Amino acid sequence: MRISGFSEDEDGNGCYLVEWSDTAGRKFAVLYSESGGSVESVSAERKRELFESGDLEACSFPASEVLFPDEVQKLAERFQIVVEEEEE
């Protein structure tokens, strides 16, 4: 799980674009907001728009080096839900 985009609001809360690949090589992305703890699935098109508009700055960090363990666990659970939805 890697953080590939980042922004910060005026209160210092981060918004992270987190990406993950499953064992079949499919890629998934979510936006994780520290301020509300929300996790939103992001399409490839939306991801491109976020970078092109300047809403996110590109970066590359392992999620485990930036986020707390409970946040990483929450994201792992969300990715599992996304994978299950894709398979249906």
SEKEFI-304188 format. One record per residue (C-alpha): x, y, z; residue in one letter. Coordinates in steps of 0.1 Angstrom, whole numbers, plus 5000, padded with zeros to 4 digits. Example, Ala and Ser with C-alpha at 12.3 -4.5 7.8 and 13.67 -1.06 7.14 Angstrom:
2
R     u     v     w  rest
R  5123  4955  5078     a
R  5137  4989  5071     s
***
This chain:
88
R     u     v     w  rest
R  5000  5000  5000     m
R  5015  5033  4989     r
R  5006  5069  4992     i
R  5010  5085  4958     s
R  4993  5119  4964     g
R  4989  5143  4992     f
R  4972  5176  5002     s
R  4968  5194  5034     e
R  4939  5216  5046     d
R  4943  5249  5065     e
R  4941  5230  5098     d
R  4970  5207  5088     g
R  4948  5176  5082     n
R  4961  5155  5054     g
R  4942  5140  5024     c
R  4960  5110  5009     y
R  4957  5091  4977     l
R  4965  5055  4987     v
R  4970  5029  4960     e
R  4972  4991  4963     w
R  4976  4962  4938     s
R  4961  4928  4944     d
R  4978  4895  4936     t
R  4963  4895  4901     a
R  4980  4929  4894     g
R  4947  4950  4895     r
R  4953  4984  4909     k
R  4929  5002  4933     f
R  4930  5037  4947     a
R  4912  5055  4975     v
R  4912  5090  4990     l
R  4917  5090  5028     y
R  4909  5121  5047     s
R  4925  5125  5082     e
R  4899  5152  5092     s
R  4869  5130  5089     g
R  4884  5096  5086     g
R  4865  5091  5053     s
R  4877  5067  5027     v
R  4865  5071  4991     e
R  4872  5049  4961     s
R  4888  5068  4932     v
R  4887  5059  4895     s
R  4917  5063  4873     a
R  4900  5093  4856     e
R  4893  5110  4889     r
R  4929  5103  4901     k
R  4942  5120  4870     r
R  4919  5150  4875     e
R  4931  5154  4911     l
R  4967  5157  4900     f
R  4960  5179  4869     e
R  4939  5203  4889     s
R  4966  5207  4916     g
R  4943  5193  4943     d
R  4970  5166  4951     l
R  5008  5168  4950     e
R  5025  5137  4937     a
R  5046  5117  4962     c
R  5056  5081  4969     s
R  5057  5067  5004     f
R  5047  5034  5020     p
R  5014  5040  5038     a
R  5029  5024  5069     s
R  5055  5051  5072     e
R  5031  5079  5071     v
R  4998  5067  5087     l
R  4991  5052  5121     f
R  4986  5014  5123     p
R  4949  5017  5129     d
R  4946  5039  5098     e
R  4965  5014  5077     v
R  4942  4987  5090     q
R  4911  5007  5081     k
R  4925  5012  5045     l
R  4933  4975  5042     a
R  4897  4966  5051     e
R  4884  4992  5026     r
R  4906  4977  4998     f
R  4892  4943  5006     q
R  4856  4956  5002     i
R  4866  4972  4969     v
R  4881  4940  4956     v
R  4850  4920  4966     e
R  4828  4946  4948     e
R  4849  4943  4917     e
R  4846  4906  4917     e
R  4807  4907  4918     e
***
